[in-house]
Amino acid sequence: MLLKPFLQTFRQHQTLLLSSLQHVRAKECLSLVCRYCHQKTAEVNTGKYENSKPVEDENSNQLSSNNYEYFKSFIETAAEKKLQNFPHSAPLIYDKGHFPDGKQSSTLAAAATEIDEQKNLSKTTDFFEKQRNVLKPPEKSSLPQNETTVEHYPNDSSIDKESDTEQPDAKLPSVTKPSTVYRPMFIREEPVYNLAFYVKESKTLQRLVQLGVDLSHVEKVKGASDHILKQDFDSNIQPYLNFLMSNGVSEKDLGNCITKNPLLFQIDVNSLEANISYLQSKNFSFDGIGRIITIAPRFLLMSVSALDGKLGYYQNFFKLAGNQIREVICQQPKLITYDVKAIKAIHFEMKEFLGFTNSDLQKIFLLAPKVYFSNKYLLTNKFEYLHHEMGLNHVQLVQWPGIFRTRLFKIKERHQFLKHLKRNQYDPCKENYVSLKALVTKTDKEFCTTVAKSSAAEFNQFLKTL
């Protein structure tokens, strides 16, 4: 195809074209222009446009005056309109192959480099502008009457999603809806700025640091830093601390509780009482509620319907009674906020691939619910070693399932040491029985003296041979 005549026209207007495209990468500009040149030249050669004739001699580098003027006017129009007519969805072509001779003009390369430098400077300027405007309240955007604003709520079906603006044209029956409670979403992100910079000026941050709040974790939660910086400690923060302490959270755990759930201050204190009232209605004890808030404070962000659905799912899935579900939740409160899909994946892995029955899995859930937080690949490797190498059956593993939460290298080291001493006896019906709990929970010194009947020096010397 004949590209040279059109590219010559492009070189004549490259300054105007590139100066109007500072928001687009230089390579992208060149690729789109060259691709468009290639396409339009082919269309001219086939006589698609009016007042244009096909070029019979393909070796000729000249086009008719009508075609040349058309291309020239098109480049000028595209430069003024910032390439609105170019096909932006087309794949890009990089530096090599832009021109028939495989080279790029020095003037065009210099213009492209200058544009990249201006882009980097503008990005740096935008970053510092964001830093200066961090503490500024958001400005209310004026919208036309025919547009509506949309609020972003968490993915919870129990929360009605309503718009701030009313639509008079919509004919809806007059129904009184219950007041909705805003529940912020817990989303981790890269911190926009460092909260430590504001500690000297903010008394609120100073008091939170004294309570033991880790600001490096708070600034990673989306929306938490901006909200906390605008609050007064005595009037806005202190009521939440009183609420936590009145529901069983000790003073030394306040900092850890806020660190895990800094979005707590964005919910009205009265609405937080709904979750506590729900647990009390399900006969959870005062100490149990305090343990749940301390270990899993993010459950306060959940709606009552979501909380009830999560507990009901565990009860039906594992066929548990009321006192059993209360006991396991108080033992491992993170089950409330844990992903149900991950629980089902571990349950499927242990049942279908490791050979445990539903009754075994129910006992494991009651005795060691943290097993369901394990990685399924690591869990499978531990089971294969315990079952095939150590000769333990499913009944023995169910008696103390906490063995699955122990590191595999620790199990291997102690088992091989007992095997070296010929004391690897895990059958409770025989002499010199070694329980799984005693095998992994004791320190090295206690393990050597009480279980292996040996010394710590001999155990350390044995480890050097592995």
DRENDO-1510 file (C-alpha; in Angstrom, 1 decimal, always signed):
<recs>
REC; n; res; u; v; w
REC; 1; MET; +0.0; +0.0; +0.0 .
REC; 2; LEU; +1.1; +3.6; -0.6 .
REC; 3; LEU; +1.9; +5.0; +2.8 .
REC; 4; LYS; +4.6; +7.5; +2.0 .
REC; 5; PRO; +2.4; +10.3; +0.6 .
REC; 6; PHE; +0.1; +10.2; +3.6 .
REC; 7; LEU; +2.9; +10.0; +6.1 .
REC; 8; GLN; +4.6; +13.0; +4.6 .
REC; 9; THR; +1.4; +14.9; +5.2 .
REC; 10; PHE; +1.4; +13.6; +8.8 .
REC; 11; ARG; +5.0; +14.8; +9.4 .
REC; 12; GLN; +4.0; +18.3; +8.3 .
REC; 13; HIS; +1.3; +18.4; +11.0 .
REC; 14; GLN; +2.9; +16.3; +13.6 .
REC; 15; THR; +3.4; +19.1; +16.1 .
REC; 16; LEU; -0.3; +20.1; +16.0 .
REC; 17; LEU; -1.4; +16.5; +16.2 .
REC; 18; LEU; +0.9; +15.4; +19.1 .
REC; 19; SER; +0.4; +18.6; +21.2 .
REC; 20; SER; -3.3; +17.9; +21.3 .
REC; 21; LEU; -2.8; +14.4; +22.5 .
REC; 22; GLN; -1.0; +14.8; +25.8 .
REC; 23; HIS; -3.4; +12.4; +27.5 .
REC; 24; VAL; -2.5; +9.6; +25.1 .
REC; 25; ARG; +0.8; +7.7; +25.0 .
REC; 26; ALA; +3.0; +8.7; +22.1 .
REC; 27; LYS; +3.4; +5.1; +20.8 .
REC; 28; GLU; -0.4; +4.8; +20.9 .
REC; 29; CYS; -0.8; +8.0; +18.8 .
REC; 30; LEU; +1.7; +6.8; +16.2 .
REC; 31; SER; +0.2; +3.3; +16.0 .
REC; 32; LEU; -3.3; +4.6; +15.5 .
REC; 33; VAL; -2.3; +7.1; +12.9 .
REC; 34; CYS; -0.2; +4.6; +10.9 .
REC; 35; ARG; -3.0; +2.1; +11.1 .
REC; 36; TYR; -5.5; +4.6; +9.9 .
REC; 37; CYS; -3.1; +5.7; +7.1 .
REC; 38; HIS; -2.8; +2.1; +6.0 .
REC; 39; GLN; -6.6; +1.6; +6.0 .
REC; 40; LYS; -7.5; +4.9; +4.2 .
REC; 41; THR; -4.8; +4.4; +1.6 .
REC; 42; ALA; -6.1; +0.9; +0.8 .
REC; 43; GLU; -9.6; +2.4; +0.5 .
REC; 44; VAL; -8.3; +5.1; -1.9 .
REC; 45; ASN; -6.5; +2.5; -4.0 .
REC; 46; THR; -9.8; +0.6; -4.5 .
REC; 47; GLY; -11.7; +3.8; -5.4 .
REC; 48; LYS; -14.0; +3.7; -2.5 .
REC; 49; TYR; -14.2; +7.4; -2.0 .
REC; 50; GLU; -15.9; +9.8; -4.4 .
REC; 51; ASN; -13.7; +11.9; -6.7 .
REC; 52; SER; -10.9; +9.5; -6.2 .
REC; 53; LYS; -9.5; +7.0; -8.7 .
REC; 54; PRO; -7.5; +3.8; -8.1 .
REC; 55; VAL; -3.8; +4.2; -8.5 .
REC; 56; GLU; -2.7; +1.8; -11.2 .
REC; 57; ASP; +1.0; +2.0; -10.6 .
REC; 58; GLU; +1.8; +0.5; -7.2 .
REC; 59; ASN; +5.4; +1.7; -7.3 .
REC; 60; SER; +4.3; +5.4; -7.6 .
REC; 61; ASN; +4.7; +7.6; -4.6 .
REC; 62; GLN; +2.3; +10.2; -5.8 .
REC; 63; LEU; -1.4; +10.5; -5.2 .
REC; 64; SER; -3.9; +12.7; -7.0 .
REC; 65; SER; -4.4; +16.2; -5.7 .
REC; 66; ASN; -8.0; +15.4; -4.5 .
REC; 67; ASN; -6.8; +12.5; -2.4 .
REC; 68; TYR; -3.9; +14.4; -1.0 .
REC; 69; GLU; -6.0; +17.4; +0.0 .
REC; 70; TYR; -8.6; +15.0; +1.6 .
REC; 71; PHE; -5.9; +13.4; +3.8 .
REC; 72; LYS; -4.4; +16.7; +4.7 .
REC; 73; SER; -7.8; +18.1; +5.9 .
REC; 74; PHE; -8.5; +14.9; +7.8 .
REC; 75; ILE; -5.3; +15.2; +9.8 .
REC; 76; GLU; -6.0; +18.8; +10.7 .
REC; 77; THR; -9.6; +17.9; +11.7 .
REC; 78; ALA; -8.4; +14.9; +13.8 .
REC; 79; ALA; -5.7; +17.0; +15.5 .
REC; 80; GLU; -8.3; +19.7; +16.5 .
REC; 81; LYS; -10.8; +17.1; +17.8 .
REC; 82; LYS; -8.1; +15.0; +19.6 .
REC; 83; LEU; -8.4; +12.0; +17.4 .
REC; 84; GLN; -12.1; +11.4; +18.1 .
REC; 85; ASN; -12.4; +9.8; +14.6 .
REC; 86; PHE; -9.6; +7.3; +15.1 .
REC; 87; PRO; -10.4; +3.6; +15.9 .
REC; 88; HIS; -9.1; +3.5; +19.5 .
REC; 89; SER; -10.0; -0.2; +19.9 .
REC; 90; ALA; -7.6; -1.2; +17.2 .
REC; 91; PRO; -4.5; -3.2; +18.3 .
REC; 92; LEU; -1.3; -1.3; +18.7 .
REC; 93; ILE; +1.8; -1.4; +16.5 .
REC; 94; TYR; +5.1; -0.6; +18.2 .
REC; 95; ASP; +8.0; +1.5; +17.0 .
REC; 96; LYS; +9.3; -0.9; +14.3 .
REC; 97; GLY; +7.0; -1.1; +11.3 .
REC; 98; HIS; +5.5; +2.4; +11.6 .
REC; 99; PHE; +7.1; +3.5; +8.4 .
REC; 100; PRO; +7.9; +1.6; +5.2 .
REC; 101; ASP; +11.7; +1.8; +5.9 .
REC; 102; GLY; +11.3; +0.6; +9.5 .
REC; 103; LYS; +12.6; +3.9; +10.9 .
REC; 104; GLN; +11.0; +6.8; +12.8 .
REC; 105; SER; +11.8; +10.4; +12.2 .
REC; 106; SER; +14.0; +12.1; +14.8 .
REC; 107; THR; +11.5; +15.1; +15.1 .
REC; 108; LEU; +8.6; +12.8; +15.8 .
REC; 109; ALA; +10.7; +10.8; +18.4 .
REC; 110; ALA; +11.6; +14.0; +20.2 .
REC; 111; ALA; +8.0; +15.1; +20.3 .
REC; 112; ALA; +7.0; +11.8; +21.7 .
REC; 113; THR; +9.7; +12.0; +24.4 .
REC; 114; GLU; +8.6; +15.5; +25.4 .
REC; 115; ILE; +4.9; +14.3; +25.8 .
REC; 116; ASP; +6.0; +11.4; +28.0 .
REC; 117; GLU; +7.8; +13.8; +30.3 .
REC; 118; GLN; +4.8; +16.1; +30.5 .
REC; 119; LYS; +2.6; +13.1; +31.4 .
REC; 120; ASN; +4.9; +12.1; +34.2 .
REC; 121; LEU; +5.0; +15.7; +35.5 .
REC; 122; SER; +1.2; +15.9; +35.4 .
REC; 123; LYS; +0.9; +12.6; +37.4 .
REC; 124; THR; +3.3; +13.9; +40.1 .
REC; 125; THR; +1.3; +17.1; +40.3 .
REC; 126; ASP; -2.0; +15.2; +40.6 .
REC; 127; PHE; -0.5; +13.1; +43.4 .
REC; 128; PHE; +0.5; +16.1; +45.5 .
REC; 129; GLU; -2.8; +17.8; +44.8 .
REC; 130; LYS; -4.5; +14.7; +46.3 .
REC; 131; GLN; -2.2; +14.9; +49.3 .
REC; 132; ARG; -3.2; +18.5; +50.0 .
REC; 133; ASN; -6.9; +17.9; +49.6 .
REC; 134; VAL; -7.0; +14.8; +51.9 .
REC; 135; LEU; -8.7; +16.6; +54.8 .
REC; 136; LYS; -11.0; +18.7; +52.6 .
REC; 137; PRO; -14.7; +17.7; +52.8 .
REC; 138; PRO; -16.0; +16.4; +49.6 .
REC; 139; GLU; -17.8; +18.9; +47.4 .
REC; 140; LYS; -21.4; +18.3; +46.5 .
REC; 141; SER; -21.7; +17.9; +42.8 .
REC; 142; SER; -24.6; +19.6; +41.1 .
REC; 143; LEU; -26.5; +17.2; +38.9 .
REC; 144; PRO; -29.2; +18.0; +36.4 .
REC; 145; GLN; -32.7; +17.2; +37.4 .
REC; 146; ASN; -32.9; +14.2; +35.2 .
REC; 147; GLU; -30.0; +12.5; +36.8 .
REC; 148; THR; -29.9; +10.7; +40.1 .
REC; 149; THR; -27.2; +9.8; +42.6 .
REC; 150; VAL; -26.5; +6.2; +43.6 .
REC; 151; GLU; -25.4; +5.1; +47.0 .
REC; 152; HIS; -23.0; +2.1; +47.2 .
REC; 153; TYR; -24.1; -0.5; +49.8 .
REC; 154; PRO; -22.5; -3.8; +50.7 .
REC; 155; ASN; -23.7; -6.9; +48.9 .
REC; 156; ASP; -26.4; -7.7; +51.4 .
REC; 157; SER; -29.9; -8.5; +50.3 .
REC; 158; SER; -31.3; -7.4; +53.7 .
REC; 159; ILE; -30.4; -3.7; +53.0 .
REC; 160; ASP; -32.8; -1.7; +51.0 .
REC; 161; LYS; -31.0; +0.4; +48.4 .
REC; 162; GLU; -32.7; +3.8; +48.1 .
REC; 163; SER; -31.7; +6.9; +46.2 .
REC; 164; ASP; -31.3; +10.3; +47.7 .
REC; 165; THR; -33.3; +11.9; +45.0 .
REC; 166; GLU; -37.0; +11.2; +44.4 .
REC; 167; GLN; -38.5; +10.5; +41.0 .
REC; 168; PRO; -42.0; +12.1; +40.9 .
REC; 169; ASP; -42.8; +10.4; +37.6 .
REC; 170; ALA; -42.7; +6.9; +39.2 .
REC; 171; LYS; -46.0; +5.8; +40.6 .
REC; 172; LEU; -45.4; +3.7; +43.6 .
REC; 173; PRO; -47.8; +2.7; +46.4 .
REC; 174; SER; -47.2; +4.5; +49.7 .
REC; 175; VAL; -45.6; +1.9; +51.9 .
REC; 176; THR; -43.8; +2.8; +55.1 .
REC; 177; LYS; -40.4; +1.0; +55.0 .
REC; 178; PRO; -38.2; +0.4; +58.1 .
REC; 179; SER; -35.3; +2.7; +58.4 .
REC; 180; THR; -32.2; +1.3; +56.7 .
REC; 181; VAL; -28.8; +1.0; +58.5 .
REC; 182; TYR; -25.7; +1.9; +56.5 .
REC; 183; ARG; -23.1; -0.9; +56.8 .
REC; 184; PRO; -19.7; +0.0; +55.3 .
REC; 185; MET; -17.8; -2.7; +53.4 .
REC; 186; PHE; -14.5; -3.9; +54.8 .
REC; 187; ILE; -12.1; -3.5; +51.8 .
REC; 188; ARG; -8.3; -3.5; +52.1 .
REC; 189; GLU; -6.3; -1.2; +49.8 .
REC; 190; GLU; -2.9; +0.4; +49.5 .
REC; 191; PRO; -2.7; +3.4; +51.9 .
REC; 192; VAL; -3.1; +6.8; +50.2 .
REC; 193; TYR; -1.1; +8.6; +52.9 .
REC; 194; ASN; +0.6; +7.9; +56.2 .
REC; 195; LEU; -1.4; +8.6; +59.3 .
REC; 196; ALA; +1.7; +8.9; +61.4 .
REC; 197; PHE; +2.2; +12.4; +59.8 .
REC; 198; TYR; -0.9; +13.7; +61.5 .
REC; 199; VAL; -0.3; +12.2; +65.0 .
REC; 200; LYS; +1.4; +15.4; +66.3 .
REC; 201; GLU; -1.6; +17.5; +65.2 .
REC; 202; SER; -4.5; +15.2; +65.9 .
REC; 203; LYS; -5.5; +14.5; +69.5 .
REC; 204; THR; -7.8; +11.8; +68.4 .
REC; 205; LEU; -4.9; +9.8; +66.8 .
REC; 206; GLN; -2.8; +10.4; +69.9 .
REC; 207; ARG; -5.5; +8.9; +72.2 .
REC; 208; LEU; -6.0; +6.0; +69.8 .
REC; 209; VAL; -2.2; +5.2; +69.8 .
REC; 210; GLN; -2.3; +5.3; +73.6 .
REC; 211; LEU; -5.0; +2.6; +73.5 .
REC; 212; GLY; -2.8; +0.4; +71.3 .
REC; 213; VAL; -4.3; +1.0; +67.9 .
REC; 214; ASP; -2.0; +0.1; +65.0 .
REC; 215; LEU; -2.4; +3.0; +62.6 .
REC; 216; SER; -0.5; +1.1; +59.8 .
REC; 217; HIS; -3.4; -1.4; +59.7 .
REC; 218; VAL; -6.0; +1.3; +59.9 .
REC; 219; GLU; -4.8; +3.2; +56.9 .
REC; 220; LYS; -5.0; +0.1; +54.7 .
REC; 221; VAL; -8.8; -0.1; +55.2 .
REC; 222; LYS; -10.7; +1.9; +52.6 .
REC; 223; GLY; -12.4; +5.0; +54.0 .
REC; 224; ALA; -11.3; +4.5; +57.6 .
REC; 225; SER; -8.5; +7.1; +57.8 .
REC; 226; ASP; -10.5; +9.9; +56.3 .
REC; 227; HIS; -13.3; +9.3; +58.8 .
REC; 228; ILE; -11.2; +9.0; +61.9 .
REC; 229; LEU; -9.2; +12.2; +61.2 .
REC; 230; LYS; -12.4; +14.2; +61.1 .
REC; 231; GLN; -13.7; +12.9; +64.5 .
REC; 232; ASP; -13.4; +14.3; +67.9 .
REC; 233; PHE; -12.3; +11.8; +70.5 .
REC; 234; ASP; -14.5; +12.8; +73.4 .
REC; 235; SER; -17.7; +13.4; +71.5 .
REC; 236; ASN; -17.4; +10.8; +68.6 .
REC; 237; ILE; -15.0; +8.1; +69.7 .
REC; 238; GLN; -15.6; +7.7; +73.4 .
REC; 239; PRO; -19.2; +6.5; +73.1 .
REC; 240; TYR; -18.0; +3.5; +71.0 .
REC; 241; LEU; -15.4; +2.6; +73.6 .
REC; 242; ASN; -18.1; +2.7; +76.3 .
REC; 243; PHE; -20.2; +0.5; +74.1 .
REC; 244; LEU; -17.4; -2.1; +73.7 .
REC; 245; MET; -16.5; -2.2; +77.4 .
REC; 246; SER; -20.2; -2.5; +78.4 .
REC; 247; ASN; -20.4; -5.7; +76.3 .
REC; 248; GLY; -17.5; -7.6; +77.7 .
REC; 249; VAL; -14.4; -6.1; +76.0 .
REC; 250; SER; -11.6; -5.5; +78.4 .
REC; 251; GLU; -9.7; -2.2; +78.3 .
REC; 252; LYS; -6.5; -3.8; +77.2 .
REC; 253; ASP; -8.3; -5.3; +74.1 .
REC; 254; LEU; -9.8; -2.0; +72.9 .
REC; 255; GLY; -6.8; -1.1; +70.7 .
REC; 256; ASN; -6.7; -4.5; +69.1 .
REC; 257; CYS; -10.5; -4.4; +68.5 .
REC; 258; ILE; -10.3; -1.0; +66.8 .
REC; 259; THR; -7.3; -2.1; +64.7 .
REC; 260; LYS; -9.3; -5.1; +63.3 .
REC; 261; ASN; -12.4; -3.0; +62.6 .
REC; 262; PRO; -11.7; +0.7; +62.2 .
REC; 263; LEU; -15.0; +1.1; +60.3 .
REC; 264; LEU; -16.8; +0.7; +63.6 .
REC; 265; PHE; -17.0; +4.4; +64.0 .
REC; 266; GLN; -19.0; +4.8; +60.8 .
REC; 267; ILE; -22.0; +3.0; +62.2 .
REC; 268; ASP; -24.5; +4.5; +64.7 .
REC; 269; VAL; -24.0; +3.1; +68.2 .
REC; 270; ASN; -27.7; +2.4; +68.5 .
REC; 271; SER; -27.6; +0.2; +65.4 .
REC; 272; LEU; -24.7; -1.8; +66.9 .
REC; 273; GLU; -26.9; -2.8; +69.8 .
REC; 274; ALA; -29.1; -4.8; +67.3 .
REC; 275; ASN; -26.3; -7.4; +66.8 .
REC; 276; ILE; -25.7; -7.6; +70.5 .
REC; 277; SER; -29.4; -8.0; +71.2 .
REC; 278; TYR; -29.6; -10.8; +68.6 .
REC; 279; LEU; -26.8; -12.8; +70.3 .
REC; 280; GLN; -28.5; -12.3; +73.7 .
REC; 281; SER; -31.8; -13.6; +72.2 .
REC; 282; LYS; -29.9; -16.8; +71.1 .
REC; 283; ASN; -28.7; -17.3; +74.7 .
REC; 284; PHE; -25.1; -16.4; +74.2 .
REC; 285; SER; -23.5; -15.6; +77.6 .
REC; 286; PHE; -22.0; -12.2; +78.5 .
REC; 287; ASP; -18.4; -13.6; +78.4 .
REC; 288; GLY; -19.1; -15.3; +75.1 .
REC; 289; ILE; -20.4; -12.1; +73.5 .
REC; 290; GLY; -17.3; -10.2; +74.8 .
REC; 291; ARG; -15.0; -12.9; +73.3 .
REC; 292; ILE; -16.8; -12.7; +69.9 .
REC; 293; ILE; -16.4; -8.9; +69.8 .
REC; 294; THR; -12.7; -9.1; +70.9 .
REC; 295; ILE; -11.7; -11.8; +68.4 .
REC; 296; ALA; -14.0; -11.0; +65.5 .
REC; 297; PRO; -15.1; -7.4; +65.8 .
REC; 298; ARG; -16.0; -7.2; +62.1 .
REC; 299; PHE; -19.2; -9.1; +62.8 .
REC; 300; LEU; -20.6; -5.7; +64.0 .
REC; 301; LEU; -20.6; -4.6; +60.4 .
REC; 302; MET; -23.0; -7.4; +59.5 .
REC; 303; SER; -26.7; -7.0; +59.4 .
REC; 304; VAL; -28.9; -9.0; +61.8 .
REC; 305; SER; -30.3; -11.0; +58.9 .
REC; 306; ALA; -26.8; -11.9; +57.6 .
REC; 307; LEU; -25.7; -12.9; +61.1 .
REC; 308; ASP; -28.7; -15.1; +61.5 .
REC; 309; GLY; -28.2; -16.7; +58.1 .
REC; 310; LYS; -24.5; -17.5; +58.9 .
REC; 311; LEU; -25.3; -19.2; +62.2 .
REC; 312; GLY; -28.3; -21.0; +60.7 .
REC; 313; TYR; -26.1; -22.3; +57.8 .
REC; 314; TYR; -23.5; -23.9; +60.2 .
REC; 315; GLN; -26.2; -25.4; +62.3 .
REC; 316; ASN; -28.0; -27.1; +59.3 .
REC; 317; PHE; -24.8; -28.0; +57.4 .
REC; 318; PHE; -23.2; -29.8; +60.4 .
REC; 319; LYS; -26.5; -31.0; +62.0 .
REC; 320; LEU; -25.8; -29.3; +65.3 .
REC; 321; ALA; -28.0; -28.5; +68.3 .
REC; 322; GLY; -28.4; -25.0; +69.7 .
REC; 323; ASN; -25.9; -25.5; +72.6 .
REC; 324; GLN; -23.3; -27.0; +70.1 .
REC; 325; ILE; -23.5; -24.0; +67.7 .
REC; 326; ARG; -23.1; -21.6; +70.6 .
REC; 327; GLU; -20.1; -23.5; +71.9 .
REC; 328; VAL; -18.3; -23.7; +68.6 .
REC; 329; ILE; -18.9; -20.0; +67.8 .
REC; 330; CYS; -17.6; -18.9; +71.2 .
REC; 331; GLN; -14.6; -21.2; +70.7 .
REC; 332; GLN; -13.8; -19.8; +67.2 .
REC; 333; PRO; -15.7; -16.5; +66.6 .
REC; 334; LYS; -14.0; -16.0; +63.3 .
REC; 335; LEU; -16.5; -18.5; +61.8 .
REC; 336; ILE; -19.0; -15.7; +61.8 .
REC; 337; THR; -17.0; -13.5; +59.3 .
REC; 338; TYR; -15.3; -16.4; +57.5 .
REC; 339; ASP; -16.2; -17.2; +53.9 .
REC; 340; VAL; -18.7; -20.1; +53.7 .
REC; 341; LYS; -17.3; -21.2; +50.3 .
REC; 342; ALA; -13.9; -22.0; +51.9 .
REC; 343; ILE; -15.6; -24.0; +54.7 .
REC; 344; LYS; -17.5; -26.1; +52.1 .
REC; 345; ALA; -14.3; -26.6; +50.0 .
REC; 346; ILE; -12.4; -28.1; +53.0 .
REC; 347; HIS; -15.4; -30.2; +53.9 .
REC; 348; PHE; -15.6; -31.6; +50.4 .
REC; 349; GLU; -11.8; -32.3; +50.4 .
REC; 350; MET; -11.9; -34.2; +53.6 .
REC; 351; LYS; -15.0; -36.2; +52.8 .
REC; 352; GLU; -14.4; -37.1; +49.1 .
REC; 353; PHE; -10.6; -37.4; +49.0 .
REC; 354; LEU; -9.4; -38.1; +52.6 .
REC; 355; GLY; -12.2; -40.5; +53.5 .
REC; 356; PHE; -13.8; -38.9; +56.5 .
REC; 357; THR; -17.5; -39.5; +57.2 .
REC; 358; ASN; -20.1; -36.8; +58.0 .
REC; 359; SER; -20.0; -37.9; +61.6 .
REC; 360; ASP; -16.2; -37.5; +61.7 .
REC; 361; LEU; -16.4; -34.1; +60.1 .
REC; 362; GLN; -19.0; -33.0; +62.7 .
REC; 363; LYS; -16.6; -34.0; +65.5 .
REC; 364; ILE; -13.7; -32.2; +63.9 .
REC; 365; PHE; -15.8; -29.0; +63.6 .
REC; 366; LEU; -16.8; -29.2; +67.2 .
REC; 367; LEU; -13.3; -30.1; +68.6 .
REC; 368; ALA; -11.1; -28.0; +66.3 .
REC; 369; PRO; -13.1; -25.7; +64.0 .
REC; 370; LYS; -9.8; -24.0; +63.0 .
REC; 371; VAL; -9.1; -27.0; +60.8 .
REC; 372; TYR; -11.6; -25.6; +58.4 .
REC; 373; PHE; -9.4; -22.6; +57.9 .
REC; 374; SER; -6.5; -24.7; +56.6 .
REC; 375; ASN; -5.1; -24.8; +53.1 .
REC; 376; LYS; -6.5; -27.9; +51.4 .
REC; 377; TYR; -3.2; -28.8; +49.8 .
REC; 378; LEU; -1.2; -28.6; +53.1 .
REC; 379; LEU; -4.0; -30.5; +54.8 .
REC; 380; THR; -3.8; -33.3; +52.3 .
REC; 381; ASN; +0.0; -33.6; +52.7 .
REC; 382; LYS; -0.4; -33.8; +56.5 .
REC; 383; PHE; -3.0; -36.5; +56.2 .
REC; 384; GLU; -0.9; -38.6; +53.8 .
REC; 385; TYR; +2.0; -38.5; +56.2 .
REC; 386; LEU; -0.1; -39.2; +59.3 .
REC; 387; HIS; -2.1; -42.0; +57.7 .
REC; 388; HIS; +0.5; -43.7; +55.5 .
REC; 389; GLU; +3.8; -43.0; +57.2 .
REC; 390; MET; +2.7; -43.0; +60.9 .
REC; 391; GLY; -0.1; -45.6; +60.4 .
REC; 392; LEU; -2.9; -43.6; +62.0 .
REC; 393; ASN; -6.4; -44.4; +61.1 .
REC; 394; HIS; -9.4; -42.0; +60.9 .
REC; 395; VAL; -10.6; -42.8; +64.4 .
REC; 396; GLN; -7.3; -41.8; +65.9 .
REC; 397; LEU; -7.2; -38.6; +63.9 .
REC; 398; VAL; -10.7; -37.6; +64.9 .
REC; 399; GLN; -9.9; -38.0; +68.6 .
REC; 400; TRP; -7.5; -35.1; +68.4 .
REC; 401; PRO; -7.9; -33.2; +65.1 .
REC; 402; GLY; -5.7; -30.4; +66.3 .
REC; 403; ILE; -2.8; -32.4; +64.7 .
REC; 404; PHE; -3.9; -31.0; +61.4 .
REC; 405; ARG; -3.0; -27.4; +62.6 .
REC; 406; THR; +0.6; -28.4; +63.4 .
REC; 407; ARG; +3.4; -27.8; +61.0 .
REC; 408; LEU; +4.4; -30.9; +59.1 .
REC; 409; PHE; +8.1; -30.6; +59.7 .
REC; 410; LYS; +7.5; -30.7; +63.4 .
REC; 411; ILE; +5.5; -33.8; +63.1 .
REC; 412; LYS; +8.2; -35.5; +61.0 .
REC; 413; GLU; +11.1; -34.5; +63.3 .
REC; 414; ARG; +9.4; -35.9; +66.5 .
REC; 415; HIS; +8.0; -39.0; +64.8 .
REC; 416; GLN; +11.3; -40.0; +63.3 .
REC; 417; PHE; +13.1; -39.4; +66.7 .
REC; 418; LEU; +10.6; -41.7; +68.4 .
REC; 419; LYS; +11.0; -44.2; +65.6 .
REC; 420; HIS; +14.8; -44.0; +66.1 .
REC; 421; LEU; +14.2; -44.8; +69.8 .
REC; 422; LYS; +11.6; -47.5; +68.9 .
REC; 423; ARG; +8.9; -45.6; +70.9 .
REC; 424; ASN; +6.6; -44.7; +68.1 .
REC; 425; GLN; +3.6; -46.4; +69.6 .
REC; 426; TYR; +0.3; -44.5; +68.9 .
REC; 427; ASP; -2.2; -47.3; +69.7 .
REC; 428; PRO; -4.0; -46.5; +73.0 .
REC; 429; CYS; -4.6; -50.2; +73.7 .
REC; 430; LYS; -0.9; -51.0; +73.9 .
REC; 431; GLU; +1.9; -50.0; +76.3 .
REC; 432; ASN; +4.0; -46.9; +75.9 .
REC; 433; TYR; +1.2; -45.1; +74.2 .
REC; 434; VAL; +2.0; -41.7; +72.8 .
REC; 435; SER; -0.9; -39.4; +72.3 .
REC; 436; LEU; -1.0; -37.0; +69.3 .
REC; 437; LYS; -1.5; -34.1; +71.7 .
REC; 438; ALA; +1.6; -34.9; +73.7 .
REC; 439; LEU; +3.5; -35.4; +70.5 .
REC; 440; VAL; +3.2; -31.9; +69.1 .
REC; 441; THR; +2.0; -29.5; +71.9 .
REC; 442; LYS; +4.9; -29.9; +74.4 .
REC; 443; THR; +8.2; -28.0; +74.1 .
REC; 444; ASP; +11.3; -29.8; +72.9 .
REC; 445; LYS; +12.5; -30.2; +76.4 .
REC; 446; GLU; +9.2; -31.5; +77.8 .
REC; 447; PHE; +8.8; -33.8; +74.8 .
REC; 448; CYS; +12.3; -35.4; +75.3 .
REC; 449; THR; +11.8; -36.0; +79.0 .
REC; 450; THR; +8.2; -37.1; +79.2 .
REC; 451; VAL; +7.4; -38.7; +75.9 .
REC; 452; ALA; +10.7; -39.8; +74.3 .
REC; 453; LYS; +12.4; -40.6; +77.7 .
REC; 454; SER; +15.6; -39.0; +76.4 .
REC; 455; SER; +17.5; -35.8; +76.6 .
REC; 456; ALA; +17.3; -32.6; +74.6 .
REC; 457; ALA; +20.9; -32.9; +73.6 .
REC; 458; GLU; +20.3; -36.3; +72.1 .
REC; 459; PHE; +17.3; -35.0; +70.2 .
REC; 460; ASN; +19.3; -32.0; +68.8 .
REC; 461; GLN; +22.1; -34.3; +67.8 .
REC; 462; PHE; +19.5; -36.5; +66.0 .
REC; 463; LEU; +18.1; -33.5; +64.1 .
REC; 464; LYS; +21.5; -32.9; +62.5 .
REC; 465; THR; +21.3; -36.3; +60.8 .
REC; 466; LEU; +18.0; -35.5; +59.0 .
</recs>
